[in-house]
Amino acid sequence: MKGITVWSGAAALSVCLSGAALADRLKYGDYMPQGANEYSRTAEWMGNEINKRAAGKHTVQMLFGGTVVKVGEVPTAVENGVVDMGPLVTPYFPDQFPINNAIPFFWPQPKSQAELGKLMLKWHGEHKEFGAELAKYKLKLVSVRPLPSYGIICTKPVRKLEDFKGLRIRSYGIALPAMLEAIGAVPVSMADVDGYEALSNGVLDCSPGDPPLTVGWKWADVAKYYIDVPMGASWGHILVMNIDKYNALPADLKKIIDDMKEDYLAEFLRVYAKSIDDTRAAWKANGKVEVIAFPQEEFLKATLGNAKVQSVRESWVGRAMKAGMPEATARTVVKELTQ
């Protein structure tokens, strides 16, 4: 008999499960501060929900704030068992996870946040290559976090395309730098956790993000102009678990984890929709951030009409094929993503 030490936030509970060959503890490592934003709050919801559904048999130890794992360390930490679960920010790892990075290659993106989440779960269910790519690193999908429609928050107003020229904008991955260059900006590769300091000291002029994200990372404290460009929704995180740890769980606990695919996504979308509405309402009421409605057609013409942006979009099929996906499957993914 082994015990799973179960934690949620600052509270801890240890219980023993008779007759179950389980790991000593399930640990969820997160680079975000506890309660800081929709990502960390819904992660905590998931930990509490797993405990609730297990009827008190176990919980998950939530290790927030980068105390155990930084954003760039999550996949390796989960693979090596430093933590059992965590958020894999796939656009930060385009070379390691080319198949699971399908969506970030198609920015600007016409599909909604909810549509992208459902597509990713669908692809993982229908095309073995998605799961196999994660499994190479001993990772298994638990659920997904699609990004909502993004804008760009800046320390100076941007009202027309020319205003973007020369601005240093936080970037990552492959498609986003190409899109930023297409509007005349200078992409600066940087994780979101470093955005506040960079905006504060002038290293950055802007950062892409949705309204709640700009508040959660305190970017809106130092950058007062939210440029409402039609970047659209895109890809964010896959919540992953060490596959060996998952395989060692008894059937009832596996089912609880499996049920998080749909249930966590639904909760994440619900929380995010409310937070977007609340943030925009607060900005309108207090006037601390000016929302600038950028000319949509001007932005889409500059980005989608750019040869490099189109080249990046077209390159994903080749990347997926090189990673082992049949061409027909890759083109099916693109068709479902772009139509």
PADO-888877 format. One record per residue (C-alpha): residue number from 0; residue in three letters; x, y, z. Coordinates in pm, whole numbers, plus 50000, padded with zeros to 5 digits. Example, Ala and Ser with C-alpha at 12.3 -4.5 7.8 and 13.67 -1.06 7.14 Angstrom:
REM residues 2
[pt 0; 'ALA'; [51230; 49550; 50780]]
[pt 1; 'SER'; [51367; 49894; 50714]]
REM end
This chain:
REM residues 339
[pt 0; 'MET'; [50000; 50000; 50000]]
[pt 1; 'LYS'; [50131; 50341; 49905]]
[pt 2; 'GLY'; [50006; 50685; 50003]]
[pt 3; 'ILE'; [49953; 50984; 49779]]
[pt 4; 'THR'; [50027; 51304; 49960]]
[pt 5; 'VAL'; [49772; 51546; 49838]]
[pt 6; 'TRP'; [49797; 51923; 49840]]
[pt 7; 'SER'; [49582; 52207; 49712]]
[pt 8; 'GLY'; [49725; 52556; 49739]]
[pt 9; 'ALA'; [49870; 52591; 50086]]
[pt 10; 'ALA'; [49661; 52313; 50238]]
[pt 11; 'ALA'; [49785; 51955; 50257]]
[pt 12; 'LEU'; [49622; 51622; 50317]]
[pt 13; 'SER'; [49782; 51277; 50331]]
[pt 14; 'VAL'; [49581; 50965; 50291]]
[pt 15; 'CYS'; [49656; 50605; 50211]]
[pt 16; 'LEU'; [49490; 50408; 49938]]
[pt 17; 'SER'; [49470; 50041; 50023]]
[pt 18; 'GLY'; [49550; 49796; 49749]]
[pt 19; 'ALA'; [49654; 50063; 49498]]
[pt 20; 'ALA'; [50001; 50066; 49347]]
[pt 21; 'LEU'; [50035; 50443; 49311]]
[pt 22; 'ALA'; [50318; 50690; 49307]]
[pt 23; 'ASP'; [50376; 50860; 49639]]
[pt 24; 'ARG'; [50255; 51199; 49521]]
[pt 25; 'LEU'; [50105; 51376; 49221]]
[pt 26; 'LYS'; [50279; 51710; 49174]]
[pt 27; 'TYR'; [50161; 51985; 48940]]
[pt 28; 'GLY'; [50440; 52232; 48859]]
[pt 29; 'ASP'; [50347; 52578; 48730]]
[pt 30; 'TYR'; [50562; 52878; 48645]]
[pt 31; 'MET'; [50269; 53115; 48710]]
[pt 32; 'PRO'; [50190; 53259; 49054]]
[pt 33; 'GLN'; [49895; 53106; 49235]]
[pt 34; 'GLY'; [49570; 53287; 49150]]
[pt 35; 'ALA'; [49746; 53531; 48919]]
[pt 36; 'ASN'; [49536; 53468; 48611]]
[pt 37; 'GLU'; [49289; 53235; 48440]]
[pt 38; 'TYR'; [49562; 52979; 48374]]
[pt 39; 'SER'; [49670; 52934; 48733]]
[pt 40; 'ARG'; [49318; 52968; 48875]]
[pt 41; 'THR'; [49177; 52699; 48647]]
[pt 42; 'ALA'; [49479; 52476; 48715]]
[pt 43; 'GLU'; [49395; 52503; 49083]]
[pt 44; 'TRP'; [49031; 52424; 49000]]
[pt 45; 'MET'; [49151; 52110; 48827]]
[pt 46; 'GLY'; [49354; 51999; 49128]]
[pt 47; 'ASN'; [49059; 52056; 49359]]
[pt 48; 'GLU'; [48821; 51886; 49117]]
[pt 49; 'ILE'; [49039; 51576; 49093]]
[pt 50; 'ASN'; [49041; 51555; 49471]]
[pt 51; 'LYS'; [48664; 51603; 49488]]
[pt 52; 'ARG'; [48595; 51333; 49232]]
[pt 53; 'ALA'; [48828; 51095; 49412]]
[pt 54; 'ALA'; [48609; 51139; 49723]]
[pt 55; 'GLY'; [48901; 51251; 49938]]
[pt 56; 'LYS'; [49136; 50969; 49841]]
[pt 57; 'HIS'; [49396; 51206; 49702]]
[pt 58; 'THR'; [49461; 51555; 49569]]
[pt 59; 'VAL'; [49734; 51714; 49362]]
[pt 60; 'GLN'; [50021; 51918; 49505]]
[pt 61; 'MET'; [50006; 52256; 49329]]
[pt 62; 'LEU'; [50354; 52407; 49302]]
[pt 63; 'PHE'; [50303; 52760; 49169]]
[pt 64; 'GLY'; [50521; 53059; 49096]]
[pt 65; 'GLY'; [50816; 52883; 48936]]
[pt 66; 'THR'; [50928; 52746; 49273]]
[pt 67; 'VAL'; [51006; 52409; 49115]]
[pt 68; 'VAL'; [50982; 52462; 48741]]
[pt 69; 'LYS'; [51026; 52759; 48506]]
[pt 70; 'VAL'; [50828; 52798; 48185]]
[pt 71; 'GLY'; [51106; 52662; 47964]]
[pt 72; 'GLU'; [51165; 52367; 48196]]
[pt 73; 'VAL'; [50814; 52217; 48205]]
[pt 74; 'PRO'; [50845; 51944; 47939]]
[pt 75; 'THR'; [51181; 51821; 48069]]
[pt 76; 'ALA'; [51064; 51839; 48431]]
[pt 77; 'VAL'; [50754; 51632; 48357]]
[pt 78; 'GLU'; [50952; 51388; 48142]]
[pt 79; 'ASN'; [51207; 51331; 48418]]
[pt 80; 'GLY'; [50953; 51314; 48701]]
[pt 81; 'VAL'; [51058; 51634; 48876]]
[pt 82; 'VAL'; [50685; 51711; 48859]]
[pt 83; 'ASP'; [50410; 51480; 48738]]
[pt 84; 'MET'; [50198; 51737; 48556]]
[pt 85; 'GLY'; [50235; 52087; 48417]]
[pt 86; 'PRO'; [50149; 52334; 48139]]
[pt 87; 'LEU'; [50344; 52282; 47817]]
[pt 88; 'VAL'; [50349; 52613; 47626]]
[pt 89; 'THR'; [50383; 52454; 47283]]
[pt 90; 'PRO'; [50469; 52771; 47083]]
[pt 91; 'TYR'; [50786; 52802; 47293]]
[pt 92; 'PHE'; [50900; 52463; 47159]]
[pt 93; 'PRO'; [50829; 52463; 46783]]
[pt 94; 'ASP'; [51117; 52229; 46700]]
[pt 95; 'GLN'; [51046; 51968; 46968]]
[pt 96; 'PHE'; [50669; 51960; 46907]]
[pt 97; 'PRO'; [50609; 52050; 46539]]
[pt 98; 'ILE'; [50290; 51844; 46508]]
[pt 99; 'ASN'; [50131; 51982; 46824]]
[pt 100; 'ASN'; [50231; 52330; 46705]]
[pt 101; 'ALA'; [50000; 52319; 46404]]
[pt 102; 'ILE'; [49777; 52604; 46521]]
[pt 103; 'PRO'; [50052; 52861; 46601]]
[pt 104; 'PHE'; [50168; 52847; 46238]]
[pt 105; 'PHE'; [49836; 52997; 46126]]
[pt 106; 'TRP'; [49827; 53343; 46279]]
[pt 107; 'PRO'; [49620; 53558; 46216]]
[pt 108; 'GLN'; [49358; 53293; 46286]]
[pt 109; 'PRO'; [48986; 53308; 46200]]
[pt 110; 'LYS'; [48865; 53036; 46437]]
[pt 111; 'SER'; [48749; 53106; 46792]]
[pt 112; 'GLN'; [48917; 53003; 47116]]
[pt 113; 'ALA'; [48656; 52731; 47176]]
[pt 114; 'GLU'; [48682; 52599; 46820]]
[pt 115; 'LEU'; [49059; 52565; 46849]]
[pt 116; 'GLY'; [49033; 52378; 47180]]
[pt 117; 'LYS'; [48784; 52132; 47037]]
[pt 118; 'LEU'; [48996; 52085; 46726]]
[pt 119; 'MET'; [49306; 51995; 46927]]
[pt 120; 'LEU'; [49115; 51736; 47130]]
[pt 121; 'LYS'; [48964; 51601; 46809]]
[pt 122; 'TRP'; [49304; 51566; 46644]]
[pt 123; 'HIS'; [49446; 51387; 46947]]
[pt 124; 'GLY'; [49156; 51144; 46928]]
[pt 125; 'GLU'; [49174; 51085; 46552]]
[pt 126; 'HIS'; [49542; 51115; 46456]]
[pt 127; 'LYS'; [49792; 50905; 46651]]
[pt 128; 'GLU'; [50083; 51130; 46553]]
[pt 129; 'PHE'; [49973; 51403; 46796]]
[pt 130; 'GLY'; [49993; 51176; 47099]]
[pt 131; 'ALA'; [50300; 50991; 46972]]
[pt 132; 'GLU'; [50494; 51316; 46951]]
[pt 133; 'LEU'; [50424; 51390; 47316]]
[pt 134; 'ALA'; [50500; 51030; 47414]]
[pt 135; 'LYS'; [50855; 51065; 47277]]
[pt 136; 'TYR'; [50915; 51287; 47578]]
[pt 137; 'LYS'; [50709; 51066; 47814]]
[pt 138; 'LEU'; [50423; 51316; 47802]]
[pt 139; 'LYS'; [50050; 51255; 47780]]
[pt 140; 'LEU'; [49780; 51513; 47709]]
[pt 141; 'VAL'; [49549; 51586; 48003]]
[pt 142; 'SER'; [49366; 51886; 47854]]
[pt 143; 'VAL'; [49423; 52200; 47651]]
[pt 144; 'ARG'; [49428; 52578; 47685]]
[pt 145; 'PRO'; [49358; 52758; 47357]]
[pt 146; 'LEU'; [49442; 53127; 47351]]
[pt 147; 'PRO'; [49157; 53376; 47309]]
[pt 148; 'SER'; [49173; 53649; 47050]]
[pt 149; 'TYR'; [49488; 53854; 47105]]
[pt 150; 'GLY'; [49558; 54222; 47075]]
[pt 151; 'ILE'; [49880; 54413; 47140]]
[pt 152; 'ILE'; [49934; 54624; 47453]]
[pt 153; 'CYS'; [50180; 54911; 47412]]
[pt 154; 'THR'; [50344; 55190; 47607]]
[pt 155; 'LYS'; [50250; 55435; 47329]]
[pt 156; 'PRO'; [49939; 55471; 47110]]
[pt 157; 'VAL'; [49928; 55285; 46778]]
[pt 158; 'ARG'; [49645; 55401; 46551]]
[pt 159; 'LYS'; [49768; 55318; 46201]]
[pt 160; 'LEU'; [50005; 55068; 46041]]
[pt 161; 'GLU'; [50291; 55317; 46021]]
[pt 162; 'ASP'; [50286; 55354; 46399]]
[pt 163; 'PHE'; [50407; 54994; 46437]]
[pt 164; 'LYS'; [50726; 55066; 46245]]
[pt 165; 'GLY'; [51031; 55000; 46461]]
[pt 166; 'LEU'; [50837; 54910; 46776]]
[pt 167; 'ARG'; [50997; 54631; 46979]]
[pt 168; 'ILE'; [50728; 54373; 47044]]
[pt 169; 'ARG'; [50758; 54057; 47254]]
[pt 170; 'SER'; [50757; 53748; 47037]]
[pt 171; 'TYR'; [50801; 53370; 47041]]
[pt 172; 'GLY'; [50773; 53074; 46809]]
[pt 173; 'ILE'; [50791; 53106; 46431]]
[pt 174; 'ALA'; [50467; 53254; 46298]]
[pt 175; 'LEU'; [50442; 53546; 46541]]
[pt 176; 'PRO'; [50781; 53699; 46448]]
[pt 177; 'ALA'; [50688; 53683; 46080]]
[pt 178; 'MET'; [50355; 53850; 46147]]
[pt 179; 'LEU'; [50518; 54128; 46352]]
[pt 180; 'GLU'; [50780; 54190; 46086]]
[pt 181; 'ALA'; [50500; 54217; 45829]]
[pt 182; 'ILE'; [50358; 54519; 46014]]
[pt 183; 'GLY'; [50701; 54681; 46045]]
[pt 184; 'ALA'; [50771; 54591; 46408]]
[pt 185; 'VAL'; [51085; 54436; 46557]]
[pt 186; 'PRO'; [51013; 54099; 46723]]
[pt 187; 'VAL'; [51197; 54037; 47052]]
[pt 188; 'SER'; [51200; 53677; 47165]]
[pt 189; 'MET'; [51084; 53667; 47528]]
[pt 190; 'ALA'; [50863; 53463; 47760]]
[pt 191; 'ASP'; [50554; 53629; 47905]]
[pt 192; 'VAL'; [50693; 53612; 48258]]
[pt 193; 'ASP'; [50961; 53866; 48161]]
[pt 194; 'GLY'; [50723; 54108; 47992]]
[pt 195; 'TYR'; [50655; 54341; 48287]]
[pt 196; 'GLU'; [51018; 54429; 48350]]
[pt 197; 'ALA'; [51089; 54467; 47978]]
[pt 198; 'LEU'; [50792; 54701; 47929]]
[pt 199; 'SER'; [50887; 54894; 48242]]
[pt 200; 'ASN'; [51246; 54962; 48141]]
[pt 201; 'GLY'; [51187; 55023; 47772]]
[pt 202; 'VAL'; [51335; 54700; 47639]]
[pt 203; 'LEU'; [50989; 54636; 47492]]
[pt 204; 'ASP'; [50738; 54881; 47351]]
[pt 205; 'CYS'; [50456; 54628; 47325]]
[pt 206; 'SER'; [50350; 54273; 47396]]
[pt 207; 'PRO'; [50077; 54060; 47236]]
[pt 208; 'GLY'; [49813; 53933; 47476]]
[pt 209; 'ASP'; [49446; 53918; 47558]]
[pt 210; 'PRO'; [49300; 54168; 47808]]
[pt 211; 'PRO'; [49306; 53941; 48119]]
[pt 212; 'LEU'; [49661; 53828; 48042]]
[pt 213; 'THR'; [49783; 54188; 48035]]
[pt 214; 'VAL'; [49630; 54240; 48379]]
[pt 215; 'GLY'; [49754; 53910; 48524]]
[pt 216; 'TRP'; [50114; 53983; 48426]]
[pt 217; 'LYS'; [50070; 54352; 48529]]
[pt 218; 'TRP'; [50160; 54474; 48180]]
[pt 219; 'ALA'; [49858; 54704; 48193]]
[pt 220; 'ASP'; [50021; 54881; 48489]]
[pt 221; 'VAL'; [50298; 55014; 48265]]
[pt 222; 'ALA'; [50151; 54992; 47914]]
[pt 223; 'LYS'; [49831; 55195; 47879]]
[pt 224; 'TYR'; [49725; 55134; 47518]]
[pt 225; 'TYR'; [49557; 54812; 47409]]
[pt 226; 'ILE'; [49562; 54788; 47030]]
[pt 227; 'ASP'; [49262; 54583; 46916]]
[pt 228; 'VAL'; [49416; 54417; 46611]]
[pt 229; 'PRO'; [49250; 54109; 46452]]
[pt 230; 'MET'; [49519; 53856; 46539]]
[pt 231; 'GLY'; [49244; 53614; 46635]]
[pt 232; 'ALA'; [49266; 53316; 46865]]
[pt 233; 'SER'; [49567; 53087; 46862]]
[pt 234; 'TRP'; [49738; 52813; 47055]]
[pt 235; 'GLY'; [49862; 52825; 47410]]
[pt 236; 'HIS'; [49916; 52529; 47638]]
[pt 237; 'ILE'; [49873; 52156; 47660]]
[pt 238; 'LEU'; [49836; 52032; 48016]]
[pt 239; 'VAL'; [50060; 51727; 48020]]
[pt 240; 'MET'; [50128; 51439; 48257]]
[pt 241; 'ASN'; [50418; 51199; 48278]]
[pt 242; 'ILE'; [50294; 50898; 48085]]
[pt 243; 'ASP'; [50460; 50645; 48316]]
[pt 244; 'LYS'; [50295; 50809; 48614]]
[pt 245; 'TYR'; [49959; 50796; 48437]]
[pt 246; 'ASN'; [50002; 50431; 48342]]
[pt 247; 'ALA'; [50072; 50344; 48707]]
[pt 248; 'LEU'; [49740; 50487; 48826]]
[pt 249; 'PRO'; [49448; 50253; 48900]]
[pt 250; 'ALA'; [49156; 50256; 48657]]
[pt 251; 'ASP'; [48932; 50482; 48864]]
[pt 252; 'LEU'; [49195; 50754; 48893]]
[pt 253; 'LYS'; [49283; 50725; 48524]]
[pt 254; 'LYS'; [48918; 50795; 48444]]
[pt 255; 'ILE'; [48923; 51105; 48661]]
[pt 256; 'ILE'; [49227; 51232; 48470]]
[pt 257; 'ASP'; [49073; 51133; 48134]]
[pt 258; 'ASP'; [48753; 51323; 48212]]
[pt 259; 'MET'; [48957; 51642; 48248]]
[pt 260; 'LYS'; [49001; 51661; 47869]]
[pt 261; 'GLU'; [48655; 51800; 47812]]
[pt 262; 'ASP'; [48571; 51919; 48164]]
[pt 263; 'TYR'; [48881; 52131; 48214]]
[pt 264; 'LEU'; [48846; 52288; 47869]]
[pt 265; 'ALA'; [48484; 52382; 47945]]
[pt 266; 'GLU'; [48583; 52541; 48276]]
[pt 267; 'PHE'; [48878; 52722; 48119]]
[pt 268; 'LEU'; [48660; 52868; 47843]]
[pt 269; 'ARG'; [48392; 52973; 48094]]
[pt 270; 'VAL'; [48639; 53147; 48323]]
[pt 271; 'TYR'; [48819; 53317; 48036]]
[pt 272; 'ALA'; [48504; 53453; 47871]]
[pt 273; 'LYS'; [48394; 53613; 48198]]
[pt 274; 'SER'; [48738; 53755; 48265]]
[pt 275; 'ILE'; [48761; 53914; 47920]]
[pt 276; 'ASP'; [48423; 54081; 47967]]
[pt 277; 'ASP'; [48513; 54197; 48318]]
[pt 278; 'THR'; [48851; 54335; 48213]]
[pt 279; 'ARG'; [48714; 54530; 47920]]
[pt 280; 'ALA'; [48434; 54668; 48136]]
[pt 281; 'ALA'; [48684; 54777; 48402]]
[pt 282; 'TRP'; [48904; 54949; 48145]]
[pt 283; 'LYS'; [48605; 55135; 48009]]
[pt 284; 'ALA'; [48493; 55239; 48358]]
[pt 285; 'ASN'; [48827; 55348; 48505]]
[pt 286; 'GLY'; [48996; 55475; 48190]]
[pt 287; 'LYS'; [49335; 55334; 48292]]
[pt 288; 'VAL'; [49384; 55159; 47959]]
[pt 289; 'GLU'; [49274; 55305; 47627]]
[pt 290; 'VAL'; [49143; 55045; 47383]]
[pt 291; 'ILE'; [49231; 55150; 47030]]
[pt 292; 'ALA'; [49022; 54997; 46752]]
[pt 293; 'PHE'; [49281; 54931; 46484]]
[pt 294; 'PRO'; [49165; 54918; 46118]]
[pt 295; 'GLN'; [49111; 54544; 46071]]
[pt 296; 'GLU'; [49137; 54528; 45693]]
[pt 297; 'GLU'; [49464; 54722; 45703]]
[pt 298; 'PHE'; [49613; 54476; 45951]]
[pt 299; 'LEU'; [49493; 54163; 45767]]
[pt 300; 'LYS'; [49613; 54292; 45431]]
[pt 301; 'ALA'; [49960; 54364; 45570]]
[pt 302; 'THR'; [49992; 54027; 45743]]
[pt 303; 'LEU'; [49808; 53775; 45527]]
[pt 304; 'GLY'; [49940; 53946; 45216]]
[pt 305; 'ASN'; [50299; 53910; 45332]]
[pt 306; 'ALA'; [50509; 53647; 45154]]
[pt 307; 'LYS'; [50698; 53544; 45468]]
[pt 308; 'VAL'; [50376; 53500; 45668]]
[pt 309; 'GLN'; [50238; 53279; 45392]]
[pt 310; 'SER'; [50564; 53085; 45372]]
[pt 311; 'VAL'; [50547; 53011; 45745]]
[pt 312; 'ARG'; [50187; 52892; 45712]]
[pt 313; 'GLU'; [50275; 52668; 45422]]
[pt 314; 'SER'; [50581; 52524; 45600]]
[pt 315; 'TRP'; [50384; 52338; 45865]]
[pt 316; 'VAL'; [50287; 52046; 45639]]
[pt 317; 'GLY'; [50655; 51982; 45564]]
[pt 318; 'ARG'; [50745; 52003; 45931]]
[pt 319; 'ALA'; [50468; 51762; 46024]]
[pt 320; 'MET'; [50570; 51516; 45752]]
[pt 321; 'LYS'; [50932; 51530; 45868]]
[pt 322; 'ALA'; [50807; 51448; 46218]]
[pt 323; 'GLY'; [50628; 51137; 46087]]
[pt 324; 'MET'; [50279; 51253; 45993]]
[pt 325; 'PRO'; [50145; 51137; 45654]]
[pt 326; 'GLU'; [50093; 51422; 45407]]
[pt 327; 'ALA'; [49723; 51343; 45370]]
[pt 328; 'THR'; [49672; 51369; 45746]]
[pt 329; 'ALA'; [49866; 51696; 45765]]
[pt 330; 'ARG'; [49659; 51847; 45486]]
[pt 331; 'THR'; [49339; 51735; 45659]]
[pt 332; 'VAL'; [49455; 51921; 45972]]
[pt 333; 'VAL'; [49526; 52235; 45771]]
[pt 334; 'LYS'; [49189; 52216; 45597]]
[pt 335; 'GLU'; [49004; 52184; 45929]]
[pt 336; 'LEU'; [49207; 52467; 46074]]
[pt 337; 'THR'; [49166; 52718; 45795]]
[pt 338; 'GLN'; [48811; 52656; 45667]]
REM end
